[in-house]
Amino acid sequence: MGKPFGLAAAATLCLVLSSAGWTVADEEPPAFVIVERTATTGPEIIQQEYANLAREILPKYAARYLARSQENTLLEGDGVAPCCMAILQFPNMDAVKSWYGSAENQEASKVRQSGARFRIIAVQGLPPAK
């Protein structure tokens, strides 16, 4: 008797929480990927080709571009601002790892890497404000 009651209670709690707009995904903070081109080694058309591939791949991981720019300004620190940067948003760090390790992204990365060198950094976001 305890087991069916426990399942019913759990189902009721899920219904109450979902009707209030709460989901398990709300507990996970988003994750961001910062892409910095450190050197250009080929024609710019290669990066345009990669961008087209990335635009097809990213939605499969619920990701999107927040910024993509060739006009960057160094506000603090040594050196010069990178010529090209992008910031991507993912629902969580697991999605980042799934995207980065996927066969389709690894194949597209070969295109990207054939015309430039990059630093790619994943950053854990803050939890949603309550």
Beta strands, then each sheet from edge to edge (+ up, - down):
strand 1: 31-40
strand 2: 64-69
strand 3: 84-90
strand 4: 116-124
sheet 1: 2+ 3- 1+ 4-
end
